[in-house]
Amino acid sequence: MKREELEEFIRNGEGSGVEFKLDEVRPEAIAKTVVAMANRQGGFIFLGVDDRGEIKGLTKKEPEEWVMEICRRLVSPSLIPAYYEIPVKGLKVGVIKVPLGIDKPYCVQKKDRKTYYVRAGSTNREATREELRRLYQASGVLHYDTCGILTSFPDDLDYSRLHRYFLESRGTELAGLDKEETLRILVNTGILSEEEENRVCTVGGILLFGREPARILPSAGAIFAAFDGTRITDNILDRKQAEQTLPENVENISRMVRTNLPVPAKIEGLHRKNLYLIPEEVVREAVVNAFIHRDYTISGAKVMIFLFSDRLEVKSPGRPPNTMTVEKMKAMISMPRNPMLLQFMYDYHYIERLGRGIPMIFEEMRKLNVEPEIRIEEEETILSLPLVKRDE
């Protein structure tokens, strides 16, 4: 980092990836910020700068050694940030570069107490139970789709759908089995879970085979909206919700998109109007990806599919897991957040090849001379597909 870049950071003030600290603070304050940033997307701590952005300079004789000792002693799992110093106006500012943590969740460990922190804007706060669960999921330690829902029961499943799936996809006939044997198979395949001596449905089980998935998991479905313009504030032409099983939601949402895509107008005089389209297989793959890879620990959030006059936006709750990046997605590197959902949707033939979805979307759209875009905004992953202008 150059001096000019440092000064630009300071002018912009503190934020989710930037914090100012004087080196007179308690070691726990540094550890707390390192942990919170590592649990998010990393960031910078500028030592020798006060809360107002005024450069006061370093006062400690060995600030780097002090920082490294804090991280070794108080941060768990072990995480060693980069450290360097930049001279500014005759003073020195210490730069602690906190990396994106690959062993989430990180905590401040003091004696036998572990405290997990997350970054909320420019502040650090203790992680809630839901946020901690999300951090474990991001690390790959926990797959939320196989977690049991304690308020559910085996009867919340649609057994006619289960019978069809096992017969068609696994060659197993459930109809001739007794109840106990059927339940055992459902536990072994992750559709049910044994929790506190009770059998309950897993998140994936409800999403795939639930009678009323939205009743058990309110965030399970999706919202579709078509707008008469390019902004979310423009008039809504159509709005629907999809609150059934995951395969049904994929079909329903794909159909809603096809129904609302503009179609060729009739010839008027000697002129023909333009047609805007997106390949059907691209729409379907985008919708499937949004459901399979979303973060189901984010309660109350649904998949959102917005059709504007110039693009289709598919919004999936949650950032990519762990160290997954947009470039890795394009390069067919797969890091499934919900492996159970992925396997069952593969069995249902909604997925042809693991890790192929995003590369296929980019490949097909580029054939039409347009470039899709993937954006990560706060706790949401957005795939934007331009509508392709074609002459009839």
N, C-alpha and C positions, 0 to 999 in steps of 0.2 A: 504494500500500500504506500502510495506517495503522499507527501505532505498535503498537496492540493486535495486529494481524495479524503484524507482525514478531516480537513477543514470543511469539506462539503458534508460529510457525515454529521459533524458537530452543528453546522448551520441547520440541517434538517431536523435535529433533535432526536430524542429517544423514541424508540418504537419496538416492535416485536423482535427485531434482530439487532438492536443497538441499545446499550446502556452506558451511562456515565458513572464513574466511581472515583472518589478520592482514595488514595492508598492508605488513608488513616482508618478505613472502615474495619469492622470485625471480620475475621476470616470467613465466618458463616455467611456473611452477606455476599461475598464473592462466590462461595460454593453454591449458594442458592441460585444465583443467576446463571452460573455455568450449567447446573442441572436443568433449570427451566429451559434454557436455550437448546441444550443437547436433546431434550425431550421433544423439541419442536423441530426447527430446521437449521439450528446453529445460529451464529451471530457474532457480534463484536462487543467486547467490554473495553471502554477507553478509561484507563487509569490516569488520574491526574486532571480530571475534568469534573466540575461540580454539576449539580442537577440543572442549573440554569445554562449550561453549555460554556461556562467560562473556564479557560485553561489555567489551572493552578500549578501544574507540573508535579513530577514525582518527588517524594520526600524520603523514601526508604533507600538504604544503601544497596540492597540486593533485591529489587522488586521481582525479578524473574524467579529467583529461588523461592521467594515468599509465595508467589502464585502457584508454582509447581508443588510446593509442599502442601498447600491448601487442597489442591486437586488430588494428590496422592492420599492425603489423610482423611478428607471429608467426603469426597465424591465416590460413589459406588454404583455400578462397576467402575473400575479404574478408567479414567479418561484424562489424557494429557493434551491440553490445547497448545496451539502455537503461540509464541510470545516474541514481540520485538518492540523497539522503541523508535519514536519519530521526534526529531527536534522541531519545535515550533516556538518562534519568538524568544529564543534564548532559554526555553524550558523544554522538558522532555515529557512526552505522553506515551504511556505504555499501552500497547495494543494486545489484548487477549483475543485470539481468534478461536471461538468455540466451534468444533466441527459438528456436522449432523451426526447424532449418535446412532451407532449401528447395534448397540446392545441395550436398547430401551427395555424397560424404563430405568432411568437414572434417579438416584436419590441422594440426599445429604444424610450421611450416617455419622452419628455422634454417640459414642458408646453403643448401647444396644438399640437405640431408636433410629428408625429409618423414616425419613420424610420425603415424599415425592412432590416435586414442584412442576408447574407448567407455566408457560408464558401467556399472559393475557394483555395484549397491547404492550405497553411499556412497563408493566408490573409483573411480579412473580407471585403466584399464589399456590397453595397446597392443592394437589390434584383431587378431584372428586372420585368417588368409586367408579363412575362411568368413564371418566377420563383415564384412570389408571388401567381399567380393563382394555380401553382402546390402545394404550401404550403397549400393553402385553401383546395385543393382537398385531400391532405394527411390527413387533420384534419377531413374529413367527412362533412365539412360545404358546400362544393361545389362538385357536381358530374358533371364532365366535359362532360360526354356522353349526358347530357340533355341540354347543352348550345347551343344556337343558333349560326349559322354561318352567319354573316351579309352579306356575299357576295353570298349567295345561294338563290334559289327560289324554291317554291313548284314543279315547272316543272322539277327540277333536280332529282326528284324521279321517280322510275320505277313503274308506277301504275298497270301494269299487275302483278308484283311481290306482290305489296301491296294487290291486290284483292285476290290472292291465299292465302296469309298469313291470312288475316282476315276471309276468308271463312273456311280454314282448321283448324286454331288454335283457332279462337274465335267465329266461327259460325255466323259471320256477313257478309252479302252480300253488298259490296260497290257499285256494278255495278248499282243497282237501285236507288241510292241516287243522289241528285243534288250536284253540285260542292261545295256549301257552307257547306252542311251537312258533306260531305266527309272531307273537310278541318278541320271542327270542331272536328271530330273524331281523325284526325291525330294530332291535337294540344293536345287533351285530353290524348292521349296515348304517348306523348313525342316525336313523330316523327317530328312534326313541333313545332316551338316556335314563340310566338308573341313578336317581338322586334321592339320598336319605331314605332308602328302602322303598321308594316309589318309582314307578315308571312314568316319565313325562316326555312330552314331545321336545325335540331339539328345534333350534331356530330354523335349520335347514329343512327338517321334517315338516314344519308348519308352512314354510314358504313353498315347498314342492307339493305337499299332499294335504294341506289343511282344508277343512270344510269351509271355514271363514277366516282366512289368514289375517285380514285386517282387524278382526276383533281381538285376536290374540297378540298380534304385532301391529299396532297402529301405523308404524312407518313402513310396512311391508310393500305398499303399492306404489303407484306413480300417478302423476298429474300431467295431462296433455293440454296444451293451449295453442291455438293458431291466432296470429295477430295480423291485422291489416296495416302492416308497416314494418319498420326495422327496430322498433323500440318496445320495451315491455309496457310502456304507458299508452301505446296505440290501442285502437279498438280491438276487442276480442271477437274473433269470428266464430270460434268453437272452443269449448272447454269440457273435458271429461276426466273422470278418475278411473283408474284400473286397480281393483282391490281383490283380485282372485289369486290363484296360485301363480307361481312364477312363469310356467309355460303359457298359461292363459293370458297373463299380463303382456308377455312378449308379443303374442299374436294380436291382442286387442290394440296395443299401442302402435304396432306396425301398420295395422289396418287404418287406424285413425290418421296416421301420417299420410298414407297413400290416398285416403279419401280427401284430405285437405290440400294436397299438393296441386298447384295450378295445372290445368290441362289446356291443350291447344284450343284457341278460339276458332270459330268458323271464319271462312274466307269472306272478307268484306270488300267488295269491288275487286281490285287487282292486288290487294295486300293481304298478307297473312301475319298474324301476331306471333310473337315468340313463345316458346315452350320452356318452362323451367322444371328441372327434374333432379332427382338423386336416384342412383341405381337402387333397386329394391333390396338387393343383397347387402348393400352398404347400410341402409336403414335398419335392417333386421340385426345385423352384426353390432351396430352401435347400441341398439336397445338391449340386446343380450348382454353386452359388456357392462352396460350401466347397472344392470341388476346383479350380475354375478360378482363384480368387483367392488360394489359399494360397501361402505362401512355401516353395518347394521347395528353397531353399538351407539350410533348417533340417533337417539330417540326423537321421534317427531318429524324427522326429515324424510322426504320421499324423493324418488327419482323424478326429475322434471324434464319434460320434453317440450320445447318451445319451437314452433314453426313460425318464422318471420317471412317477410316478403322476399328476402335475399339469402336466407340461411336457415338451417335446422340446428338447434342447439340441444345437446343431450347432457344434462347435469346429473352427476352421480355424487351422493354425499360421501365425503371423506377424501383425504389426500392419498396419493399412492402409498402403499405400505413400505416401511423401512427405507432402504436406499434406492427404491425404484424411481426412475426419472422418466421424463417424456421421451428422451432419446433412447433409453433402454426399451421402452414400449415399442418404438418404431423398429428396433433391431431384433424383435421377436424374443426378447428376454422376458420370461414369465416368472412372476412371484405371486402366486394366487393368494388372495386374502381369505377366500372361502373355498377351499379345495373340495369340500363335499358338494357344494352347489355346482362347481365346475364339472365334477365327475358325473353327476346325475344329468346335467344338461347335455353333456357329451353323449350319454346313453340315449337321451331323447333326440339326438342328431341335431341339436341346435348349434353345436360346435363341431367343426370338421377337423380341426387340428389345434392342439394346445399352443397358445402364444401367437397364433396366426391372425387373430382378429384385427388388431390395430394396423399391422403391416398391410393386410388385405384392403382395409378401408382407404389407406393412403394410396396404394397402388391403383385401385379402381378409380378414385377421384382424379388422380394425376393423368389417367388416360383421357379424361375429359378436360384437361388443362386447367384444373383448379387445385388449390392446396388447402387441405383441412388444417385445423388448428386445435391443439390441446392446450388448455390453460389450467393452472392450479391457482384457485382463489380461496384463501382462508381454508375452510374445511370442505371444499368442493372441487371436483375434477370435471372440467367442461370440455366436451368435444363439439367443435363448431364445424359444420359442413355447409359450404356455399352451395346455393342452388345453381345448377348449371344452365346457362342460357344457351338454348339450341334453336336453330332455324328449322322449320318444317319443310 
